[in-house]
Structures are given as C-alpha cells and as structure tokens.
Amino acid sequence: MLRKDDYEILISYVRGALGRSLFDKRNAAELESELKKAKLVNKDKFPDDVVGINSRVTIQEENESKLMDVTLVTPDKADIKQRKISVMSPIGTALIGFRKGQKVKWNVPAGEKTFTILAVTNQ
C-alpha cells in the first residue's frame, strides 16, 4: 500500500535511475516491481502503521535482539549518520508499503536477511 503522492515521487526516482550505475538500476528495477503491485490510497486514508516516505521505522532482524531505527527518505535526504535511509536503497525498497507486524526480506552481501517491522511512525 502506498500514498498516491509517495508513488509519484518514487516513480520519478525510478525513471531517473535508468542512467545510473548497475547498483542503482537493480534497486530501481526492484522498486518498480513493488510499485506495480501496490494499492494506491489518498493521504487521508493512508493507515498510520504503513511505511511511506518520511516514516520512522523500528525493525528487528530475525533471530537477533538488536533493534534498528531508521527514517525512510528520498535519496537527496539520505544520511546514514542520522539514520535516514534512501527509499532507493535495498532496505528502503524492502520496507516501503509494508506495515507494522509484517516480515520483510532484504538482500545483503552476506545473503538474504528477514526483518520484522515493530513500529511505524508517520509524520
């Protein structure tokens, strides 16, 4: 599920990533695939527990006790020191559109990891 305004922002980034590096192209292709499956809703009907752009998200890796808090942002606002993660990154494309309580898979160099979304705060 995605807000319609988030969808418009995301699709513009996906289309702009075509001329970028192979890494960006792969992330863009994965995100585009997710966008095609998304249910679009107006901002006023968007559930509070679904991850969108500017959502603060608490996740926990499967079989680990450590929690990770991140904020999902557009690529131009990404700053790992502030835990602002680009929606075009692998974790960003994995989280967008999912809700609290759901499990998401994320491909990392060491293989596939599974995370549970524990909390979502939307601005």
Summary of the structure (lengths in Angstrom):
residues: 123
radius of gyration: 13.6
end to end distance: 16.7
largest distance: 39.6
contacts: 352
relative contact order: 0.20
helix: 38%
strand: 33%
